Amino acid sequence: MTGSHSIRLITQDDKEISFDCGADENLIDAAAKADITLPAVCHEGNCGACHGHCRSGDYVQESHSAGALSEQDEGHGGILMCRTHPRGDMVVEVTSDLSHITSGPVPEPVCEVLAVDDMGGQVRRLLLKVLPDESGVVHSEFEPGQFMELEVPGTDIRRAYSISNAPNWSGELEFMIRLQPHGKFSSWLIDGAKVGDRLNTKGPEGSFLLHQAGIAPRRFVAGGTGVAPMLSMLRQMAEFQETHESHLYFGLTTEADLFAIDEIEELKASVPNLTAEVCIWKPTADWQGFTGSPVDAFKRDLQADLAKGIKPDVYLCGPPGLIDAAEAAADELGLPYSSLFSERFLPG
Ligand code: FES
């Protein structure tokens, strides 16, 4: 049967929103028809941005990359809404608050390049300024943890990058971008990008946000440039002088990959209760810090936290392998899934 089914979304703040979806449609497209903008980037089952959790109902899920949705997650009802077709009425949990999914179309501001700097470790810092639209409005609001899609100038190729600065009135957006060999955006950054260039953008998007309810300690587990959205969160925590006991685990493969160390030192001095640890997976004999992955260090501390009755909110950002390993560690030690907030790296 090809009739339409009722989809009830339960948001992170426990609100509900409904729309209809035909059996031949996916949830993201059907939501868009009802003017509901859900987080989605690739629309092809590769990025994981449209992750949800089916509470009840039957559905068929098309093929997708294991990095975007692991088998374990799928076994627990995890779905990618861009690949999911209902076979009956469904109830789906999403990790966004209602205010993040009903705000109509995502803005597509034009931005100007203010700076391109080498941060070390093959990472470039790209600083943009949002320009006013034709009615003179500057669409520059975002929340720490969100990302923007940036278009390679002169093409229609877009890449998604997390914003690393704190929300500000001057319309500035900072990104930390690891150069990828032969990457389209990387090639532009290396060969073409200069101050004054303009580029089309889309966003902000995404629901990887600080969980503001309560005073639970916060743990941030980052791999490589997965630290960018966490810097945005921590910079806002510095501005608001938030006193949550917090620890950042920042993982890199070698010492040659080090970047953003000065920024992290500044945050340690300005966020009231922040400590941080750089974890090097394959260090030289000179390395004095933690040897291993950030998940190893996180697991060591989580065990001690849970033994003391402390249940931290855990923020994970990096490649799928890091997220899966951290989720498995939390599961093994008994931290509930609801304490985990994650953002997987997008391909490309
Ligand atoms: S939008 Fe669904 S996986 Fe990318």
Residues whose N, C-alpha, C, O or C-beta is under 5 A from the ligand:
A	BS01	FES	A40 V41 C42 H43 E44 G45 N46 C47 G48 A49 C50 A68 L80 C82
